[in-house]
């Protein structure tokens, strides 16, 4: 407030100074013409005032005009400076406003109820986390984020010891800290309801593993399947002794309550891998994300279970930045991998001749290294030319 008041005072002073300068120019012009007129009349034989007095009036008028123009110049410069300062202040103010709008306050809340405005089913992603910096949260929680215009809500439910034990069985983890980052999906908007439903969907699997009647590795593909019997040493009616082959069981049927994103099901991921694995690419599920690993070029592309390319992911620029998972699958399905050995072909020797005096090329096993003479960093490539 005080800064704005001082700025307005400077602007008013500058405007007043400009008006005084204009007045000085006007009065100086009148004095100059009057003094010159009286001087010419005196020279013509009609002395109204003394000659010296007429010259003084003319000199004063000229001085007033010069000072007036000088004042106008300074007033203009001052006005321009104040305008720049004001524009800068407005810009900074708008930036601060935008920054405040962009920065959302993270609010931790344990909700009693939560409702969506629309009636359409919505899939929520829950994650096991440990917020050690928050004094209200102790230990592991299951949580999700809810975006609001000016804040971000973290809806959470604290995990009790039996929750942690059950989740450790579901995710096949012995160390509870290894649960951090594990995710699951649900139609339930409340963490407490989503957690209880998630455990209930896997209840038969939990009972079967804890009964020690079965080898747990034979039951992992059965987690969440509604056909699982898991008692009296019978896994299910279709596969009494479990699924012993590699990959997902073709007869698995998820519990109807299980919320699945388009690419969250292991069977879907397995089918996609069948299409691209021959071209040295594979998809892996990793803590709530899909990792498409291009083994040939040693590049990794990250997608959500909905098939959306994540912002932090590497990108194939030739496909664009908004392309989804299926476009990448099509790219790797039709890619023709041609393995070319630059060492055996003699190309490395040719490159060494062309780069003489510029860089040196060294071959060490399967690695080709290029050392430039003008700067220190080294560039390394595989024998097939891939960085």
Secondary structure per residue as TSV (DSSP state, phi and psi in degrees):
chain	resnum	aa	ss	phi	psi
A	1	X	-	360.0	-48.2
A	2	X	H	-63.0	-37.9
A	3	X	H	-64.8	-40.1
A	4	X	H	-67.7	-38.6
A	5	X	H	-63.0	-45.4
A	6	X	H	-62.9	-38.1
A	7	X	H	-64.3	-42.0
A	8	X	H	-65.6	-37.8
A	9	X	H	-63.1	-44.3
A	10	X	H	-61.1	-40.4
A	11	X	H	-64.3	-42.3
A	12	X	H	-65.4	-41.0
A	13	X	H	-62.5	-42.4
A	14	X	H	-62.9	-41.3
A	15	X	H	-65.6	-41.9
A	16	X	H	-62.5	-42.2
A	17	X	H	-61.3	-38.7
A	18	X	H	-65.7	-40.9
A	19	X	H	-64.8	-41.6
A	20	X	H	-62.2	-38.5
A	21	X	H	-65.6	-41.7
A	22	X	H	-63.6	-40.1
A	23	X	H	-64.0	-41.0
A	24	X	H	-62.7	-38.1
A	25	X	H	-64.7	-42.6
A	26	X	H	-64.9	-48.6
A	27	X	H	-65.4	-37.7
A	28	X	H	-63.1	-39.5
A	29	X	H	-63.3	-43.1
A	30	X	H	-62.5	-45.0
A	31	X	H	-65.0	-39.0
A	32	X	H	-64.4	-49.4
A	33	X	H	-65.3	-37.6
A	34	X	H	-65.6	-46.3
A	35	X	H	-62.6	-42.2
A	36	X	H	-66.1	-38.4
A	37	X	H	-63.7	-45.8
A	38	X	H	-63.9	-36.3
A	39	X	H	-65.9	-44.1
A	40	X	H	-66.1	-34.8
A	41	X	H	-65.2	-39.9
A	42	X	H	-64.7	-39.9
A	43	X	H	-68.9	-24.7
A	44	X	T	-87.1	2.7
A	45	X	T	97.1	9.6
A	46	X	-	-121.5	71.9
A	47	X	-	-74.1	103.4
A	48	X	S	-81.3	-45.1
A	49	X	S	-127.0	170.5
A	50	X	-	-64.7	151.5
A	51	X	H	-61.3	-42.8
A	52	X	H	-63.3	-36.6
A	53	X	H	-67.7	-39.1
A	54	X	H	-63.3	-40.9
A	55	X	H	-65.7	-38.2
A	56	X	H	-62.6	-42.3
A	57	X	H	-61.9	-42.8
A	58	X	H	-63.9	-42.8
A	59	X	H	-63.5	-41.8
A	60	X	H	-62.5	-41.7
A	61	X	H	-61.8	-44.7
A	62	X	H	-61.1	-42.7
A	63	X	H	-62.2	-41.0
A	64	X	H	-63.8	-39.2
A	65	X	H	-64.5	-44.3
A	66	X	H	-62.3	-46.8
A	67	X	H	-63.1	-38.5
A	68	X	H	-63.3	-45.4
A	69	X	H	-64.8	-38.4
A	70	X	H	-61.6	-42.8
A	71	X	H	-63.0	-38.8
A	72	X	H	-61.9	-41.6
A	73	X	H	-62.3	-47.0
A	74	X	H	-65.8	-37.3
A	75	X	H	-65.1	-38.3
A	76	X	H	-66.2	-44.2
A	77	X	H	-62.5	-41.2
A	78	X	H	-63.4	-40.9
A	79	X	H	-63.8	-40.9
A	80	X	H	-64.1	-42.0
A	81	X	H	-62.4	-44.3
A	82	X	H	-64.8	-35.8
A	83	X	H	-65.4	-41.3
A	84	X	H	-63.5	-43.7
A	85	X	H	-61.8	-42.4
A	86	X	H	-64.9	-42.4
A	87	X	H	-63.2	-40.0
A	88	X	H	-64.3	-40.7
A	89	X	H	-63.5	-41.7
A	90	X	H	-64.0	-40.4
A	91	X	H	-64.2	-46.0
A	92	X	H	-62.6	-38.5
A	93	X	H	-64.2	-43.5
A	94	X	H	-65.6	-36.7
A	95	X	H	-65.3	-41.3
A	96	X	H	-62.8	-40.8
A	97	X	H	-63.0	-44.6
A	98	X	H	-64.6	-39.5
A	99	X	H	-64.5	-40.3
A	100	X	H	-64.4	-39.1
A	101	X	H	-69.5	-36.0
A	102	X	H	-77.0	-30.3
A	103	X	S	-86.5	112.0
A	104	X	-	-98.6	135.3
A	105	X	E	-73.3	127.6
A	106	X	E	-86.1	117.3
A	107	X	E	-113.6	123.0
A	108	X	E	-86.6	127.5
A	109	X	E	-144.8	142.8
A	110	X	-	-110.6	93.2
A	111	X	-	-74.8	147.4
A	112	X	S	-87.2	-34.2
A	113	X	-	-152.4	158.1
A	114	X	-	-157.2	132.7
A	115	X	-	-130.6	141.8
A	116	X	-	-91.8	148.0
A	117	X	S	-69.5	-35.4
A	118	X	S	-96.3	161.7
A	119	X	-	-94.3	3.8
A	120	X	S	-76.0	144.4
A	121	X	-	-65.2	135.6
A	122	X	-	-126.1	134.5
A	123	X	-	-93.4	127.0
A	124	X	E	-107.1	143.8
A	125	X	E	-105.5	123.5
A	126	X	E	-109.8	146.7
A	127	X	E	-135.0	143.6
A	128	X	E	-84.4	124.5
A	129	X	E	-136.5	167.9
A	130	X	-	-136.9	104.6
A	131	X	-	-96.9	85.8
A	132	X	T	-69.7	-26.3
A	133	X	T	-76.4	-10.1
A	134	X	-	-99.6	122.5
A	135	X	T	-68.0	-23.9
A	136	X	T	-79.4	-20.4
A	137	X	-	-106.2	125.8
A	138	X	-	-125.6	119.6
A	139	X	S	88.1	-162.3
A	140	X	-	-80.8	147.1
A	141	X	E	-134.4	156.9
A	142	X	E	-107.6	130.7
A	143	X	E	-149.1	168.2
A	144	X	E	-150.2	163.7
A	145	X	E	-103.7	144.9
A	146	X	E	-126.7	119.3
A	147	X	E	-83.5	133.1
A	148	X	-	-127.3	164.8
A	149	X	S	-52.5	-43.8
A	150	X	S	-124.4	13.5
A	151	X	E	-158.5	162.1
A	152	X	E	-122.2	120.7
A	153	X	E	-89.5	136.5
A	154	X	E	-108.9	104.7
A	155	X	E	-88.3	126.4
A	156	X	E	-139.2	161.3
A	157	X	E	-139.1	126.7
A	158	X	E	-69.5	140.7
A	159	X	-	-90.6	128.4
A	160	X	-	-86.6	171.2
A	161	X	H	-60.6	-40.4
A	162	X	H	-71.1	-28.9
A	163	X	H	-62.2	-46.9
A	164	X	H	-62.7	-41.1
A	165	X	H	-62.4	-43.5
A	166	X	H	-67.4	-42.0
A	167	X	H	-65.3	-34.6
A	168	X	H	-63.1	-35.8
A	169	X	H	-71.1	-43.5
A	170	X	H	-62.1	-42.9
A	171	X	T	-95.7	6.8
A	172	X	T	54.3	49.9
A	173	X	-	-122.5	133.7
A	174	X	S	-87.1	-42.6
A	175	X	S	-83.7	121.7
A	176	X	G	-57.0	-32.1
A	177	X	G	-64.2	-22.3
A	178	X	G	-73.9	-9.9
A	179	X	G	-75.7	-20.6
A	180	X	T	-61.8	126.0
A	181	X	T	99.8	-14.5
A	182	X	-	-70.0	145.0
A	183	X	E	-128.0	161.7
A	184	X	E	-153.4	159.3
A	185	X	E	-110.7	153.0
A	186	X	E	-158.6	153.2
A	187	X	S	-83.2	-10.3
A	188	X	-	-80.6	129.4
A	189	X	S	-81.1	-14.5
A	190	X	S	-100.2	131.7
A	191	X	H	-57.1	-40.1
A	192	X	H	-63.8	-42.7
A	193	X	H	-69.2	-41.0
A	194	X	H	-63.5	-40.9
A	195	X	H	-65.2	-47.9
A	196	X	H	-62.9	-39.2
A	197	X	H	-66.7	-41.6
A	198	X	H	-59.9	-43.6
A	199	X	H	-69.4	-35.7
A	200	X	H	-69.0	-36.4
A	201	X	H	-60.6	-34.1
A	202	X	T	-99.0	14.6
A	203	X	H	-62.5	-44.3
A	204	X	H	-63.7	-38.6
A	205	X	H	-64.6	-43.8
A	206	X	H	-61.0	-44.2
A	207	X	H	-65.7	-38.2
A	208	X	H	-66.3	-43.2
A	209	X	H	-67.3	-43.8
A	210	X	H	-70.7	-21.7
A	211	X	H	-71.7	-20.0
A	212	X	T	61.7	20.8
A	213	X	S	-84.0	-14.8
A	214	X	S	-128.9	153.9
A	215	X	-	-74.0	120.2
A	216	X	H	-59.8	-30.3
A	217	X	H	-66.4	-24.0
A	218	X	H	-80.9	-13.1
A	219	X	H	-100.2	-11.4
A	220	X	G	-59.6	-38.2
A	221	X	G	-72.7	-11.7
A	222	X	G	-90.6	-6.8
A	223	X	T	-60.1	123.1
A	224	X	T	86.5	-2.2
A	225	X	B	-81.5	132.9
A	226	X	T	-78.2	-10.5
A	227	X	T	-85.9	-9.2
A	228	X	-	-63.7	128.2
A	229	X	-	-96.7	-56.6
A	230	X	-	65.2	35.3
A	231	X	B	-148.9	154.6
A	232	X	T	55.0	35.0
A	233	X	T	61.5	23.0
A	234	X	B	-113.8	119.4
A	235	X	-	-72.2	-56.0
A	236	X	-	-158.9	173.0
A	237	X	S	-69.4	-30.3
A	238	X	S	-83.3	-41.3
A	239	X	-	-127.0	84.2
A	240	X	T	-57.3	-32.2
A	241	X	T	-103.6	7.7
A	242	X	-	96.8	175.9
A	243	X	-	-98.2	110.9
A	244	X	-	-95.8	-14.0
A	245	X	S	-82.7	166.4
A	246	X	S	-71.3	153.2
A	247	X	S	86.4	-171.2
A	248	X	-	-82.9	150.5
A	249	X	-	-70.0	127.4
A	250	X	T	-68.9	-14.8
A	251	X	T	-101.9	8.4
A	252	X	-	-66.8	134.0
A	253	X	-	-126.9	116.0
A	254	X	B	-68.1	149.1
A	255	X	-	-58.3	137.5
A	256	X	T	-59.1	-25.0
A	257	X	T	-77.9	-15.2
A	258	X	-	-71.8	122.6
A	259	X	-	-90.1	125.4
A	260	X	-	-126.1	130.2
A	261	X	-	-72.7	163.3
A	262	X	T	-53.5	-33.6
A	263	X	T	-119.0	28.6
A	264	X	T	-91.0	-28.1
A	265	X	S	-69.0	133.5
A	266	X	H	-60.5	-33.8
A	267	X	H	-66.2	-38.0
A	268	X	H	-64.9	-43.9
A	269	X	H	-63.2	-39.8
A	270	X	H	-63.6	-40.9
A	271	X	H	-64.8	-39.0
A	272	X	H	-65.5	-37.7
A	273	X	H	-65.7	-32.4
A	274	X	H	-62.2	-30.6
A	275	X	H	-78.8	-27.1
A	276	X	H	-119.2	-12.6
A	277	X	G	-63.3	-30.5
A	278	X	G	-66.6	-21.2
A	279	X	G	-100.8	27.9
A	280	X	T	60.5	48.4
A	281	X	E	-143.9	144.1
A	282	X	E	-146.6	156.0
A	283	X	E	-113.2	136.2
A	284	X	E	-129.1	146.5
A	285	X	E	-93.0	129.3
A	286	X	E	-143.2	102.5
A	287	X	T	47.5	55.6
A	288	X	T	87.0	-0.9
A	289	X	E	-124.9	161.6
A	290	X	E	-105.0	129.9
A	291	X	E	-109.9	114.4
A	292	X	E	-95.3	111.0
A	293	X	E	-103.0	116.5
A	294	X	E	-85.9	96.9
A	295	X	T	-67.5	-30.0
A	296	X	T	-66.1	-46.0
A	297	X	T	-99.2	-0.8
A	298	X	T	54.8	49.8
A	299	X	E	-122.4	147.7
A	300	X	E	-123.3	134.0
A	301	X	E	-121.0	129.5
A	302	X	E	-105.9	133.2
A	303	X	E	-131.9	154.7
A	304	X	-	-80.7	168.5
A	305	X	T	-64.2	-14.5
A	306	X	T	-84.3	-5.6
A	307	X	-	89.8	14.0
A	308	X	-	-90.2	131.9
A	309	X	B	-68.5	123.7
A	310	X	-	-75.1	152.2
A	311	X	T	-62.4	-37.4
A	312	X	T	-81.4	-2.0
A	313	X	S	-76.1	155.0
A	314	X	-	-64.8	156.2
A	315	X	-	-138.0	144.2
A	316	X	-	-87.7	102.5
A	317	X	G	-61.6	-27.8
A	318	X	G	-68.8	-17.5
A	319	X	G	-94.6	-13.4
A	320	X	-	96.0	169.4
A	321	X	S	-95.0	-12.1
A	322	X	S	-107.9	11.8
A	323	X	-	-76.6	144.0
A	324	X	-	-95.9	-179.7
A	325	X	H	-59.2	-42.7
A	326	X	H	-62.4	-31.0
A	327	X	H	-67.2	-38.0
A	328	X	H	-67.3	-39.2
A	329	X	H	-60.9	-42.9
A	330	X	H	-62.9	-39.1
A	331	X	H	-62.2	-48.4
A	332	X	H	-75.9	-24.3
A	333	X	H	-66.6	-36.5
A	334	X	H	-101.8	-0.6
A	335	X	-	-67.9	136.6
A	336	X	-	-102.0	106.4
A	337	X	-	-85.8	114.8
A	338	X	-	-114.7	114.4
A	339	X	-	-86.8	116.2
A	340	X	-	-119.5	127.6
A	341	X	-	-97.7	109.5
A	342	X	T	-70.7	-22.6
A	343	X	T	-78.4	-51.4
A	344	X	T	-64.8	-31.7
A	345	X	T	-74.6	-13.4
A	346	X	T	86.5	1.0
A	347	X	H	-64.7	-33.6
A	348	X	H	-62.9	-40.3
A	349	X	H	-63.8	-39.6
A	350	X	H	-65.5	-41.0
A	351	X	H	-63.9	-38.0
A	352	X	H	-61.8	-37.4
A	353	X	H	-68.0	-41.8
A	354	X	H	-68.1	-30.5
A	355	X	T	-96.6	10.5
A	356	X	T	-60.5	129.3
A	357	X	T	86.4	-10.2
A	358	X	T	-112.2	-44.9
A	359	X	E	-154.7	163.7
A	360	X	E	-118.6	139.6
A	361	X	E	-112.3	130.7
A	362	X	E	-126.2	143.2
A	363	X	E	-116.4	122.8
A	364	X	E	-129.6	97.4
A	365	X	T	66.6	-118.9
A	366	X	T	-94.6	11.5
A	367	X	E	-118.2	133.8
A	368	X	E	-109.5	124.9
A	369	X	E	-116.9	136.4
A	370	X	E	-116.8	119.2
A	371	X	E	-109.0	114.4
A	372	X	E	-82.7	143.8
A	373	X	S	-75.2	-27.1
A	374	X	S	-88.2	-15.5
A	375	X	S	-151.4	164.1
A	376	X	S	-79.0	-39.7
A	377	X	-	-54.3	149.2
A	378	X	E	-113.3	142.4
A	379	X	E	-108.3	129.8
A	380	X	E	-118.1	142.2
A	381	X	E	-137.8	156.6
A	382	X	E	-76.5	170.8
A	383	X	T	-66.2	-19.7
A	384	X	T	-90.9	5.2
A	385	X	S	92.6	-1.1
A	386	X	-	-81.4	131.4
A	387	X	-	-62.9	360.0
